[in-house]
Amino acid sequence: MPAGELDYEGVPYGDLVFEDIDWSEIGEHDPARRSERKGSSEPDVATEWATEACQDERRWVRSAGSKSGLTVKVTGFSSGAGFAVTIIVAPKDHPPRTRWWGATAWAAKPSEIKQYEEGQ
């Protein structure tokens, strides 16, 4: 399984680089329409904000816990949004380098914010 407990294909989560995130394939998972899709009042997340959060120097990166083990979950602060965002991405390259597919994103939940603030 590529996404392990401490690393992704041998690359420690803290060393992953999120230089380029491609949102062209998100389809119905567009984070800018999440509240509509979920029927909730949660804030929508522009893909630019999600990319910005992935590039936060203090970001918290871990396995997304998917069955395939291919995705990574990132929580970081977006100054454009003004709040922390959690993003699901999958690498375009193996082992992962700098290019990623954006899958979805949402305003970080309180538990995710706490972990992010604690530097997990």
C-alpha positions in Angstrom: 0.0 0.0 0.0 1.6 3.3 -1.1 0.3 5.5 1.7 1.6 4.0 4.9 1.5 5.2 8.5 4.6 7.4 8.3 5.4 7.8 4.6 4.2 7.5 1.0 6.2 5.0 -1.0 9.2 5.7 1.2 8.9 9.5 1.2 8.2 10.8 4.7 4.9 12.8 4.7 6.7 15.9 5.9 9.0 15.8 2.9 6.2 15.6 0.3 6.1 18.6 -2.1 2.8 20.0 -3.4 4.1 22.2 -6.1 1.4 21.5 -8.8 -2.1 20.4 -8.0 -4.3 19.6 -11.0 -8.0 20.1 -10.3 -9.2 19.4 -13.9 -10.7 15.9 -13.0 -12.7 16.7 -9.9 -16.1 16.5 -11.5 -18.9 16.2 -9.0 -16.4 16.5 -6.1 -15.7 20.2 -6.8 -15.0 21.7 -3.3 -16.5 25.0 -4.5 -19.9 23.2 -4.6 -19.6 21.1 -1.5 -22.3 22.8 0.5 -24.8 22.3 -2.3 -23.8 18.7 -2.8 -23.9 17.9 0.9 -27.0 20.1 1.6 -25.2 21.9 4.4 -24.2 25.4 5.4 -20.4 24.6 5.5 -18.2 27.0 3.6 -17.3 26.1 0.1 -13.6 25.9 -0.8 -12.2 27.4 -4.0 -9.5 25.1 -5.5 -7.0 28.0 -5.3 -7.5 28.0 -1.5 -7.1 24.2 -1.4 -3.8 24.4 -3.3 -2.6 27.3 -1.0 -3.4 25.1 2.0 -1.4 22.2 0.6 1.6 24.6 0.2 1.4 25.9 3.8 4.8 25.3 5.4 3.1 24.1 8.6 0.7 21.7 6.8 -0.2 18.3 8.3 0.1 15.4 5.9 -1.1 11.8 6.4 -2.7 8.9 4.6 -6.3 9.5 3.6 -7.1 6.0 4.7 -8.5 5.0 1.3 -9.0 1.4 0.4 -6.6 1.8 -2.5 -4.0 3.5 -0.3 -3.3 5.9 -3.2 -4.6 9.2 -1.6 -3.1 11.6 0.9 -4.9 14.0 3.2 -3.4 17.4 3.8 -4.6 20.1 6.3 -3.2 23.6 6.0 -4.1 27.2 6.4 -5.3 29.2 3.4 -4.9 33.0 3.7 -7.2 33.4 0.7 -10.0 31.5 2.5 -9.1 32.8 6.0 -9.4 29.3 7.5 -7.8 25.9 7.6 -8.7 23.5 4.7 -8.4 19.7 4.4 -7.6 18.4 1.0 -7.5 14.9 -0.6 -4.8 14.5 -3.3 -3.3 11.6 -5.3 0.2 11.7 -6.8 0.6 11.9 -10.6 4.1 10.3 -10.2 5.3 7.2 -8.3 7.1 7.7 -6.1 5.5 11.1 -5.5 7.4 14.1 -6.6 5.7 17.5 -7.0 2.6 16.9 -9.2 -0.7 15.8 -7.7 -4.3 15.3 -8.7 -6.7 17.3 -6.5 -9.7 15.1 -5.5 -11.7 17.2 -3.0 -11.4 19.6 -0.1 -13.4 21.0 2.7 -13.2 23.5 5.6 -11.1 21.7 8.2 -13.1 20.1 11.0 -12.3 21.1 14.6 -10.3 17.9 15.3 -8.2 18.5 12.1 -7.6 22.1 13.1 -6.4 20.9 16.6 -4.0 18.4 15.1 -2.7 21.0 12.6 -2.2 23.6 15.4 -0.3 21.0 17.5 2.0 20.4 14.6 1.1 16.8 14.0 
